[in-house]
Amino acid sequence: MVNKITEVTRSDLIDELLALPFKITGRTDVITFLKRVWALDEMPSTDPRYSNAAEDIWKHMVANADWDNNYLYYEYLDIINVSDQIFLSFLKQVLNPTVRKNYDDDEQAVCFEIINRYIEKDGYEFRIVKYVSERPFYDDFNIKGGPKGDIKNLIFAADGPKPEIVITDSLENNIEIVENGEYCLVYDKPILSDGVMWNSLVNWWIEKEENSTYEEAERKLYLRLRKTLGSEPERILFEAYFKHFHLESGEFPALIPQVYLHYDPYTMKQLNGQARLSRQRMDFLMLLPANMRIVIEVDGKQHYSNGEISSPKLYSEMVAEDRKLKLKGYEIYRFGGYELTYGSSEKVAIDFFRSLLNQYFN
């Protein structure tokens, strides 16, 4: 994947950070700081006397001090060419209050101003996501390529009657499910710029289940999500993804089924069959790093026909809703139910997810 943060931005930004009267690494030592971003113990050393990059850097930055910061970042770590994800992770640690000292001139505020001034040119910015002991923690957000708003309510895995929702605080968009809550799930953790990984979803489920091991909770959550799938093509897609892209660490994007996008409190029966919203739920949603939201729809014939008769009206409503989502910054991918039912259906799913993950993570 081509980096969005350009070489010009990176060079100018790193030069200005290195020219500050305080260290990038703040109150931490260089090895501790860098391990927050790079897997130094697994990276090879450029010096045959040492077994990994951590030993190499310690020897030349601490023991001998014969490297300077320019060599460390530009030559050894090649920070100009690392992925946007790694580069942003580096900047996030520069802003981390556990790293930064807080003197009268406030190192954190100085770094924040410099970093945002440069990266906003390439479509990113850091925002405060929480406070700890009155110090702000920052995370990065894609301000050009993704949706502008923050996710406040993630209601998903609906497998029964529509939940009845009331707004408990309209100013803060706080909601409460007062009926049929047992038929859906509500993820109530903050969704930051790294998206929702599978292990985050499992750890949230552990809290709900109580006393579950990770393995047990993972199995139960997988089965709970699978239960909500409405068709065989959806099950093929879901199962192929987990079978071929599952990691024991859980560090892969969660494929979240049956996510409420819009909500009408009335049922189709109450509305006499006249839907006021064309699409209330998404078949699948993936929340990726840098605020990227991927919608995956599996289309059966009900999406474009009435019974056995094709319906231009239904098709037009579907593509109109797609346009609205795309204009809000979502990426939408559609599968025809047929291609996930006949022939090499599993291969179709695997090839798609492999290309998708390569695009966003390489």
N, C-alpha and C positions, 0 to 999 in steps of 0.2 A: 504494500500500500504506500502511495506517495505521501510524504509528510506535508501537513498543512502549515506547520510553523517553519518558515523558510530559514535558509542558512544566514541570510542577512539579519533577520530578527534574532536568531540564536547568538550570532557573533556579537552584535551590539549589546544584547542583554547581558551575556556572560562577561563581556569586557567591563560593563558598568558595575556589575556586582563585585567583580574582582578588584575594582578600583576603590571600593568603599573602605573606610578606615577601620572596619571590623571584619572578622572572618566569616565566610559563607557558612562554615560549620558551627558557628556560634559557640555555645558552651560545651558541645560534644567534641570528642576527638575525631580525626578525619576518618578512621576506619569505621567507627560506630555510625557516623553520619552516612558514609557511602553505602554501608550495608543496608540502610533503609531503602535504597533504590536499586543497587546492583547486587547480584548474588556473587560476591567476591570470592567466597570459598570454593565456588564451582568454576570460576573463570580461570583460564590458564595464565601462568606467569610468563613474562617476557624474559625473565632471568632464570636460567636453568638451575640455579642454586635453590630456588624456591618452588613450592608445589602449587601455589595458586596466587591469584591477584592480591588477596589480602596481605599475604606475607611480602609480596613484591612492593606494594604501596607502603607498608609499614617501614620497610628497610630504607626506601628512598625518600619518603616524606617525613618520617619521624626519626629513625636512627641516624641516617647519614644526612638527611635534609639536602640532598643534591638534586632534587626535582623541585620546580616551582609550580604554582597552581596552573599556569598556562599550559605547561607540559602535561600535568595530571589530567586536566579536563579536555583540552583540545587534542592531544596526541594519544595519551594512554586510554582514556575513556571514550574518545571520539564523540564528544557530546553534540557535535554539529550534525552527525548522521544517525544518532539513535532514533528510535521511533518517537512519535509525538507522545505516546503514553509514558515512556521512560522519561522524556524531557519534562513533561508536566509533573511527574512523580518527584523528580529532582527539585523542581521549583516549590512544590508543596512542602517538601522537607525544609527548604530554605525559610518558609513562612511558619513552620511548626513552632508553637510557643514553647515546647519542650526543648527546642534547639536554640531559639532566639533569646537573647538577654533583653531586659526591659528597662533600659536606663531612661534618663530624661528625654533623650532624642528618639527613643523607642525604635530599636533596630527593626522590629517586625513591621511597623508602619512604613518605614523607609523602604524596605524590600518590597512591600506590597505595592507601593506607588510605582516603583521602577518596573516591576514585573508586569503589572497590568498595562502600563503605558506602552510596552512593547508587544505583548502577545495579543492585545485587542486588535491589532492591525491584521492578524491572521485568523481572527474569529474566535478567540478564547478570552476568558477572564476568570479571575479568582473571586469568589464570594465567601462571606462568612456563613458557615453552616451550623455552628454552635459556639457556645462559650463555656469554658471550664475555668473556674476560679477567676472569672471576669476577664480572661484572655481569649481572644477569638481564634478559632480554628477555621482554616480556609480549605476550599476544594475548588477544582477547576470546572468550568462550564463552557460548552460549545455555544457561542452566541450567534453563529451564522448557520451552521449546518443542521442544527436540531431545534426542537420546540423551545419556545422562550420561557414558558411557565414551568413551575416545579410541580411534581406529582404530589398530591395531597391525600388522595384516596385510591388505593389499589384493591379493588373488589374483584375476586376471580373465582374460578373453579365452581361456578354455579351448576348445581345438578338437581334442582327441584323448583318449587314455586318461587316466583320473583320476590326478592327481599323487600320489605317495606322500610323505607328510609325517611328519617326526619332530619332537618337541619337544626343542630343544637346551638350553633353560633354562626349566623350568616356572615358576620364580618370576617371571621377567620376560616370560613368554609368547613366548619367541623360538622360531621354527620354522625348519626347513630342508627343502627339497624334495629328496629323495634319488633319486627315479625319476620319469620322465616330465615333468621340468621344462621340456622344450622345447615342450610342448603348452600352456603357460599363461604368463602374465606376472605378475611380482610387483613392485608399485610400492613401492620401499624408501625414499622420501623422507618427511620429517615432514609430516603433514597438519595444517595449522594452521586457524585459524578462518575464513580466506577460502576454504576448500574446495579443490577440485582444478579449476583452470582448464585449458583445452585446452593453452595454452602451457607450463604446468608439466609436463604429460604428454609433450609433444613434446620439451622440453629434457631430460627424463629419458631419453627414447628416443635422443636424440642421444648421450648418454653411453654407451648400450648399443651403438649402431651404430658410434661413433667416426668422426670426420672427415666426418660428414654435415653438409650445410648444413641450415638450418631447413626450407626448402621441401622438400628431398628427404626429410628425416626425417618431416615432416608427412605427405607422400604415402604413405610406406611404413607409418607407423603406422596411418593411416586404412585402408589395404588390409588390414593385419594384423587390425585390429579387425573390419572388415567380414567377413572370412573366417570368423569365429567364429559369425556369426549363423545360427540354426538354422532359420529359416523365411522365406518371402517377406514376410509382414507385418512381421517384425522388420527386414528390409532396407529396406522402404519407410519405416518410422519413422526408422531410423538415417540413411538418405540424405536424407530430407526435412529433418531437423534440421541436418545439416551444410551442406546446400545453401542454406538460407534464413537460418541464424543464425550462420554462420561469419564471423569477423572476422579481418582480416589480422594484427592484433595478438595474436590468440590469447586475448584476454581475454573468453572466454565459457566457461560450465561444460562440462567434458568429459562426454560421454555414454558411460559405461563399460559395455561389455557382458559378460555371462556372469561375474558376480562371485560368488565363493564366500561364502556366508553361514554355512552350517553345513558340517561335514565329517565323513563317516563313512569310515574307512580301508578298509572292505570294499566290494566291488562288489555290484551286485544279484545277479550270478551266485553269488557266494560266500554271499550271504544267502538263496539259494533264492527270489529274487524278492520277499522280504518286506522292504521298506524300513523302516529304523528312524527316518529323518528325512524328513519330508514335503517339505521344500524345501531342497536343498543349495545351489542357485545362483539368483541373481536374473537376470532377462533384462537389465535395465539399472539402473545406479545413477548418480545425480548427487549430488555432494558440494558443497553450496552454502555461501555465507558464513553465519556465526553457527551453525555446526555443524548445519545442516539437511541431512538425508539423504532423498533422493527415490528411491523404488523404482518402476520402471515395468515392468509385466508385460504380455506379449502372449499372450493365451490362445487356444490351439488347442483342438480338441475333446478332446484327451488330458487336459485339465485338469478336464473334467467328464463324461467318458464312457469306457466300455470299448468300443472299436470304435464301433459305431453305436448302442449302448445307453447312455442317460444313466445316470450313477452318482451318486446322492445322497451316497454315501460319499466319493468323490473331491472333490466340491464342498464338502462339510463340512470335509474336511481342509484345503482351500485357504483357506477363509474363516477357519478357526481359526488358521492360520499368519499371516494378515493381521492378526488381532486382536492376536496376540503382538507383531508388529512395531510396530503402532501404539502399543501400551502402552509400548514401549521408546522411542518418540519419532520413529519413521520416518513419513514420508508415503508412501502407496501409491496408485498410479494404475494402473488396468487397462484394457487395450484388448481387445476381442474381435477375434480374427483376421479375422473377416468384414468388420468396418468398415475394415480396412486392406488389404482385397483387392479389394473391389468399390466402384464409384461413385467419389466424390471422396476417395479414400484419402489422397492427399498433402495435400489441404486439411484433412482431419481432423487429421493430424499437426501441420501448421503452426499451425492455430488453437490446438491444445492447448499447444504449446511457447510460443507468443506469450503466452497467458494465464498460463502458469506463470512465465515470466521476468518478466513485468510485475508479478506478485504479489510476487516476491522481490527485484526490483532497482529498482522504482520507488517 
